Amino acid sequence: TSAQIGVTGLAVMGRNLARNFARNGYTVAVHNRTVSRTKALVEEFGDEGDFVGAETAEEFVAALERPRRLVIMVKAGQPTDAVIEEFAPLLEPGDMIIDGGNAHFADTRRRERELRERGIHFVGTGISGGEEGALHGPSIMPGGSKESYGSLGPMLEKISAKAKDGAPCVTHVGPDGAGHFVKMVHNGIEYADMQLIGEAYQLLRDVAGYAPAQIADIFRTWNTGRLDSYLIEITAEVLSHVDAATGKPFVDVVVDQAEQKGTGRWTVQIALDLGVPVSGIAEAVFARSLSGHAPLRAASRDLAGPKPSPLSESEAAAFADRVEQALYASKIVSYTQGFHEIAAGSEEYGWDIDLGAVASIWRGGCIIRAAFLDRIRAAYDARADLPSLLSDETFAREIAEAQDDWREVLVAATRQGVPTPGFAAALAYYDALRAERLPAALTQGQRDFFGAHTYRRVDREGSFHTLWGGDRSEVTA
Ligand code: NBP
């Protein structure tokens, strides 16, 4: 038998991805460093489709039809390089290695270049949706050559999630590292979404005075409107869950220190390198980091500040509506920032990424799937060179309508001492973009004062310097 695709690395993700291919009618060669995992997969799930269990790398490669399509689903970083080095010598020109792990796009660019020189297509592929997505249909973000997508694309389209309109949640994102770059930003946006939801929860709890179960109901209601999304849906599930051991709300028995695996941090690091302001995503990463500083938090607990005093019942309901507006407006801003980063990466690396297509493939299968993404796609479909999502008429109007409530929520949060870094960063970004004048002019003056860094003038071309230490006359720099 010859397999149309092979998967090596059979932990949760690889195993479910292999099953997904098999369930869709493909013959799948499976391989894992520890052979027992391979055997377990064939034994447990052999009746789901055609698997070819391979114990050695040679057997695995021999089982694949040509050109070979070999999916690597191992730990990102060094293990991925080790596995590539194990298989690449066994492959022939035209074969494909598909890395479905969470690789850093710079690693993907390096691997793609090295393998291209050996005639092998390297397809760095972002896969979102966790283990459930891998099994039932993930959102798939392949990079690599167009040619490889021609052979691989139809298979990926088959196993991918489908959006509500039936469109497969996969597209050829762009060359070399484009797919992993977009997956990285997806995760950054996911961090921001989660932070904003967390702030909405905290406000509903501390300012509105609602209990977790009541907040779950509010999120359920929100999930029937424009915030309809997977993350809002699971938020309601988590908030309504009661701890069996104590009878308390589950959210009250979990240690409030958020962990992270690194893709959100990468999004911010790369944004800094590219000079893209992703303040909402950055605040989300920092909020997780702050939460983890237990001794610092303990040492700060007695610092002065207001204690929230909950609103009356009738005020609370009105406040909840305002929080929905603030959450929605802030969400528009974090997507605006995320798409700006993708556009900047595309420009820097010459990827020519179709932003509307990215929004489209995030509509199903991934963690940030949401009705909202249809609107983003529509915005880019209407105008591919949209300078920013905020320049889309619909989003601009929605923010205009939301902004009074957005500001009121931040006033209440500030008065009552509830931290809302995500909401606040989003509003500051919005106000900074709309500002006629920014204090950056003063910054330039300071820089020229202490470092003769020069400045440009509003009324004349050229660079200028003021002789601050002398007679303060202006010279052309
Ligand atoms: P892990 O990231 O936990 O990796 C375990 C797999 O890597 C096992 O198959 C293991 O083989 C193999 N492996 C390691 Br570790 N070092 C190896 C080496 N030097 N040579 C060969 N094989 C090696 O698995 P996972 O959670 O299924 O994730 C796989 C990839 O998918 C990761 O890159 C992850 O970041 C990404 N991802 C995960 C999720 C998720 O929800 N978990 C979502 C999206 C993407 P062994 O069995 O012999 O130890």
Residues whose N, C-alpha, C, O or C-beta is under 5 A from the ligand:
A	BS01	NBP	G9 L10 A11 V12 M13 G14 R33 T34 R37 M73 V74 K75 A76 P79 A82 V83 G100 G101 N102 I127 G130 E131
